[in-house]
Each structure stands twice: as C-alpha cells, then as structure tokens.
Amino acid sequence: MRLKLFIISIFIVSLIVALFYGEIIISKALFFKAILLYWLFSTLYSNLTIVVKKGKVNMDYGISYGLSFGLLAGPLGLFIFEFVQRFIVYFNRKYSNTADFDEFLHTFYNIGAFTLNNSIAFFLFQALYPSFQAIPFGFWLLVILLVIVVSLLSDLYLITIFSFTGDITSKKEAWDFLRSRSMLDMGKTAFSNGLLVLLLMEQQWEMVIALFILNYLVSRSFMVKSQTIQHKLERDQFEQMAYTDFLTGVHNRTYMDKIMQELNKSGECIGVLVSDIDTFKRINDTYNHAVGDHVIQHYATTLQSNLQGSDCLIRSGGEEFTIFLRHRSYQQCVELLEKIRLDVECSPVQTEYKSDQLAINYTASFGLYYYKTGAETEIKRAYVYADDLLLQSKETGKNRVTAKNGTATLPLSARFK
C-alpha cells in the first residue's frame, strides 16, 4: 500500500507542476515536430533497453532524452511527451506479453518520476544559466550538473521503492545502489541531451536526426558486441561443464576422447598413464561413499599438483585417472610417477566419519606407456597398453609404477617400489 501511495504521489506532484507552469514555451510547430521525432526514436531505442531485475521490480536501463525535451518545452510539454511515450511502451508490452504484473502502476511511476525530475532540472537551468554563461563551457557544465541531480533524484526514488519492497534493508545497501550508477552513461546522457537542446533551438533538423541515428548505431553496436561476448562466454562455460568432472574438477571421459583425437595427430612423444587407487572398494566398505569421494578428490589434487600446464589429467573412471604427459623424456616421466607414488603414500587424507576426524592412508598403482604419436600405434592402443601395465602393477603387489618405452629399439619395462 505504501508503494502505491508513493508512486501515485510522484505522479500527482508531476501533474501539478506541469499544470501550474501552464504553458509550452516553444511554438506549436516546433513542439509537434520535436515530439514526433522523440517518439519515433524513443520507440526505436526501446529495442536497446536493458531490463535488470532488482528483487520484485524490473528496472529499465536505456537511452533517455527527457532532459533535453524538458529544457526545450518546459514541464507541461515534458508531461505530454512522457505521458504519451510511456503509454505507447505500456500497450506495446501488453500486446507482446512482456508486461510486468504491475506494469500499469510502473507506467505511472515512469511518467511521474521522469517528468518531475526533468522539471526540477528545467527550473534549475532557468535559474542558473545566467551565472554559467560567463564560465568557459558553462552550458555543458550546467547540463552535466543537471544530469547528476536528475540521476541522484531517480536513485533516491528507487531506494525508497526498494525499501518498501524489502530489497534494500540497510544504509550500506542503499549506498552500494547509489555507487552502481555508471559515470559513462551519465556523460553520454549529458552530452546527447545538451546537443539536442542546441540543435533544436536552431531547428537543425538534419543534425538532430543524424544525432539520433548516431546514438542508435553506437548503442546498437555496443549491444551486439556485448551479446556476442556474452554468448561466447556462455558457450565456453557450457563446454567447460561438458568436459569437467564435477567431483574432482578435472577433465572427464568426454574430454578424453577429444584430446586423444588431437594428440593422435601431433607427432610428439607422450607418456600415456593410467592409474587408480589401491583397494578403493575396501575404503568405501569400511567407511562410506562420502569418505571415498574425499579420497578421490585428494588423489586428484595430488596428481594435479605434480603436473605442468601442458599435461592433461582426466578422471576416466570411478577411482581411475588417465594422464597424458607431454614435453618430457621417457626417464623424466618415470621419475615423475615415482615422485607422485611417494606423495600419495606419504600424504593421508584428512576427512570426517561419524563426527570423528580421520587420517586415511592409501596408495595408488600406475601403468605408463611412452611412445610417439602419429606413428604405427594409435593413441587408443597406447591407452590399452598403459592399462595392461597398470594391471601388472596390481598383480605384482600394488603401490608400483610399471612403465614401458615404446620408442626404444628393444622394449624396456621398469618396476619401482
């Protein structure tokens, strides 16, 4: 109820100001030409409006030329312009089924707030312009001041509305809302409205139309570019989600198929590693799957901390991980895996089970096949070889690295414990 009273009060005050002033200060011919142009381009600019939802209220951010029309035609002319323009928007939204539940009430708020604020700007301009005339760039400084005043008043109205709806509950939130106002947008508003006033007073219609079109093209260009960037970010995010294992944050099996196709054509020497956690089922059976998940996460973190940027870590199964080691010799791959094996063995998982803190020790086994891609062996076959080597590590006691150098003249296996 308080919200409706506040909005109706703003509308009534704006109407009283307009009727009290009682005249349109420019000729009827100039008024009708200007109002037709403003309506035309305001309708065109409605496609560039950005709607931001703040709690229960939708806020429209778009190009506003109400200040220039108010300075040109006075409060009564401004009220007529805003009344007709806002109801054009209202009926368009009702027709397109994009109207808010309280669209009718919001329309009266927009008429009242824009008329009242820009009427205040009109009276300030009339009072201050003689003093600013003597200052270099005085006209522009005054227009910038008026834009600041109008923006501040508009924000204060909105803060009041949001306090009624419960979307702003503290002074800090109100201050943060005030600070969110874009200085670049205020500058664009000031110079666009200032130029319109000067051009319309001289009746430079071609320049007025050119200014409207220029603003539209610039705004449209920025919107298209912004949408393109946003769409790319969304595509990248969806792709990342599609290729990411949600438990560990490393790549998943889908990404493994993609990277294998790329590596298969690279012609480089790589180490294909397959590893898993020893006796993992016993961990799950002894505790629960939540503890098991902590062990898997710990193992993934340990693996990742030992890799470099060009390596690729993939969770290829439950507790199984695949790594493609790049830009290393066979001996460097073997030494790295031995270091990882020791790191796993010596770093227990800190977790919780039945409200008790636990330190769970575990080990892992590894199978490494090192070879040159793009040669006789397909990378999928190299993966099978690495998996067989992992099986050998399991069969010979676990907590081992079993490796084979497929680039050597004679096959060479190595086991470490």
DARA-V859580 format. One record per helix or strand of 3 or more residues. SS is the DSSP state (H for helix, E for strand). FROM is the first residue (numbers start at 1). LEN is the number of residues. If there is no record, write none. Layout:
# DARA-V859580
ss = (SS:SS)
from = (FROM:FROM)
len = (LEN:LEN)
This chain:
# DARA-V859580
ss = (H:H:E:E:H:H:H:H:H:H:H:E:H:H:E:E:H:E:E:E:H:E:E)
from = (2:28:50:57:66:103:138:171:183:205:253:269:280:289:312:320:330:349:356:364:379:401:413)
len = (20:21:5:5:30:30:28:9:19:38:12:9:7:17:4:7:17:5:5:9:17:5:4)
